[in-house]
Amino acid sequence: MEYVYSALLLHKAGKKMTAKAMDGILTAAGVDPDKNRIKALLAALKDVDIDEALKGAAMPMAVAAPAGVTAAAAEPAAKGKKKGKKKGKKEEEEKEEEFTAGLGSLFG
């Protein structure tokens, strides 16, 4: 995800997305950049209109509840679940899609 974040940061700042610029952002963030992953992401984003992609992915952000309320609400729900139940692949993919779509609201 940090590679995507670096691309979004460059886009938001109005800078050109280059391997050198992404490398610099990742290094500044304490990440050891992988040149191949940077190249792959740049190739994937070559023909993408990021503004349009962000508009299509924008979702309203949920308001975070205070930590005490969240923990208290989670306990009854956790007791009702069966132990050892594995999440389905489809459910995991849906959650990942929701998370990725939520990223668009950060750069709206």
Backbone torsions as a table, in degrees:
resi	resn	phi	psi	omega
1	MET	NA	-31.4	-176.9
2	GLU	-62.1	-26.8	177.7
3	TYR	-70.1	-41.5	177.5
4	VAL	-65.7	-41.6	178.4
5	TYR	-59.4	-41.9	-179.6
6	SER	-64.7	-37.8	177.9
7	ALA	-66.2	-42.5	178.9
8	LEU	-65.6	-38.0	178.0
9	LEU	-63.9	-44.7	177.3
10	LEU	-61.8	-42.6	179.7
11	HIS	-62.5	-47.8	-178.2
12	LYS	-62.3	-35.2	-179.8
13	ALA	-79.2	-7.2	-179.8
14	GLY	76.6	20.1	179.5
15	LYS	-94.2	157.3	177.9
16	LYS	-74.5	135.1	178.1
17	MET	-81.0	105.3	177.0
18	THR	-125.7	161.5	178.5
19	ALA	-61.7	-39.1	-179.2
20	LYS	-64.9	-43.0	-179.4
21	ALA	-66.1	-43.9	178.9
22	MET	-64.8	-40.2	177.7
23	ASP	-59.1	-43.3	-179.6
24	GLY	-64.0	-42.3	179.2
25	ILE	-65.3	-45.6	-179.5
26	LEU	-63.6	-41.1	178.6
27	THR	-63.8	-43.1	179.1
28	ALA	-63.2	-29.3	179.4
29	ALA	-84.1	-1.8	178.5
30	GLY	87.7	17.0	179.6
31	VAL	-101.6	138.1	175.2
32	ASP	-83.7	102.8	-173.5
33	PRO	-65.6	141.5	175.2
34	ASP	-103.3	111.6	-175.8
35	LYS	-56.8	-37.4	-179.1
36	ASN	-67.6	-39.7	178.6
37	ARG	-67.1	-37.5	178.1
38	ILE	-63.5	-46.9	179.7
39	LYS	-60.7	-42.6	-178.9
40	ALA	-63.9	-42.3	179.5
41	LEU	-66.9	-43.2	178.3
42	LEU	-61.4	-39.6	177.8
43	ALA	-65.6	-39.3	-179.8
44	ALA	-68.8	-31.0	-178.0
45	LEU	-90.5	-2.3	-174.2
46	LYS	-51.9	-48.2	-175.8
47	ASP	-106.6	20.0	-177.3
48	VAL	-99.0	131.0	172.3
49	ASP	-86.9	101.0	-173.1
50	ILE	-63.2	-39.1	178.9
51	ASP	-59.4	-43.6	178.7
52	GLU	-67.1	-39.6	179.1
53	ALA	-64.0	-39.1	179.6
54	LEU	-70.1	-37.9	177.7
55	LYS	-62.6	-42.0	-179.9
56	GLY	-70.3	-24.8	-177.2
57	ALA	-97.1	-8.3	-175.6
58	ALA	-63.9	131.0	177.2
59	MET	-134.9	148.0	175.9
60	PRO	-65.0	138.7	-179.7
61	MET	-80.9	140.7	176.2
62	ALA	-76.7	144.4	178.7
63	VAL	-80.5	129.9	-178.6
64	ALA	-75.9	134.8	176.9
65	ALA	-83.2	154.9	176.3
66	PRO	-57.3	150.7	-174.4
67	ALA	-56.6	-41.5	-178.9
68	GLY	-63.4	-40.2	179.9
69	VAL	-68.6	-40.6	-179.5
70	THR	-62.6	-45.5	-179.1
71	ALA	-65.4	-40.6	-179.1
72	ALA	-67.2	-38.7	-179.8
73	ALA	-71.5	-28.4	-177.7
74	ALA	-75.4	-29.4	-177.1
75	GLU	-60.1	-52.0	179.9
76	PRO	-62.6	-36.3	179.7
77	ALA	-66.3	-38.4	-178.9
78	ALA	-69.0	-34.0	-179.5
79	LYS	-68.4	-30.6	-178.1
80	GLY	-77.9	-15.6	-177.7
81	LYS	-83.7	149.9	175.0
82	LYS	-76.7	140.1	178.6
83	LYS	-75.1	143.8	175.9
84	GLY	81.2	2.2	179.7
85	LYS	-73.6	128.2	-178.7
86	LYS	-92.0	145.9	176.4
87	LYS	-75.2	142.8	176.9
88	GLY	-74.5	155.4	179.9
89	LYS	-60.2	-40.1	-178.5
90	LYS	-63.7	-42.4	180.0
91	GLU	-63.0	-42.3	178.5
92	GLU	-63.9	-41.0	179.1
93	GLU	-64.9	-39.0	178.9
94	GLU	-64.5	-41.8	179.0
95	LYS	-64.4	-39.9	179.1
96	GLU	-65.5	-39.9	177.7
97	GLU	-63.5	-41.8	178.9
98	GLU	-62.5	-43.5	179.6
99	PHE	-63.0	-46.6	-179.5
100	THR	-63.5	-42.3	178.6
101	ALA	-62.8	-36.0	178.7
102	GLY	-65.3	-23.3	179.0
103	LEU	-63.7	-30.2	-179.8
104	GLY	-59.8	-30.8	-179.0
105	SER	-71.9	-18.6	177.6
106	LEU	-70.9	-25.4	-174.6
107	PHE	-119.5	28.9	-175.9
108	GLY	-81.5	NA	NA
